[in-house]
Amino acid sequence: MSSKIYRIIIILTISIIIINFSSSNINADEFALGEETTSYYAQNKLGHKIHFSNLNDVNFDSSKELILILGNSQTHGINQKKITDVNYVEILDSHFNSNNIISFSLPNGNLKEFYLISLYFIEKFNISQIVLPVFFDDFRENNIRPEIINFFKKNENIDNFPKSIKQEIGQEFGIDFESENSSNKSTQDFSEKKLNNFFNKFSIWKNRESIRVELFIFLYKLRNTVFFISPSSIRYKIKESYNQNLNSLYNLLDNSRKNNIQVLTYIPPIRKDVKIPYDLTEYNDFKKDIKLLKNEFSNLKYADLDSIVKGEFWGYKNSTNLLKSTEYDFMHFNYYAHKILADNLKTLIK
């Protein structure tokens, strides 16, 4: 085997290792969205933010019964956005005209994460209903991003959770809320702050996050180029991740039932003017699995909305390899599709 082939193998191996170990820490939301899609977080008619993506930023004062809308980047992403375009969360809030909607969305958010997030919102607010799109894609994800785990470790409101729920979180996600040492934490925070202040004098340290993201993106595209991976490539079910996400959805529904909260789960829109990137048997089995949960949970409503958005309302995204300039976007659509989705959800939300 030639030295050139050896070098290629080494580069690819390093690329895959970095991608696998760094993807959960990379803040590359805009890369995932692409240049044609813009993040937009909904506001109510008074201009107050009602849509969040970071638990530390949630600041919503309401004693009313609230509808919690969870979602991934399809919720906050608008393709080919015009200045006045808004997402379906804001359209729904305007429709109900009662300041009773709050939303939280994460790029590639999985059900493990949404289960934890729902626990927090149910404790903090008077939630009467949860609206949850369930993506086959996101059942392939099984990592909880560090900022969510750290929030639950540090947030003082965690003490208000029932003991049984705290134990369940700890067992399922490996979080030990009882072992935090406040004095050690304070010393560590102080030391880290001092070191950061020193290293921030050097420009390369200040730019370390952007450099890391650029490196990750390049290696990600390199891997996809060599293995001919694109958004149109078939994304097969990963059994372990799938089962973990299904179990977390079950836990979310069970906890909602105990708190008298109605849940609307729906299969979200996907682009249908080209072949979808799923194995159709696996995808249809996935939809059956979600629908069958109705048999066990009387608080669950199910809808299949995967075909409601026509091809003309979908866009394109930056290429995920080094050879093409653009590729089909199967996740994000324009304002008119957000309107279509909102109109369908209006009839399903009580």
Disulfide bonds with the S-S distance in Angstrom:
none
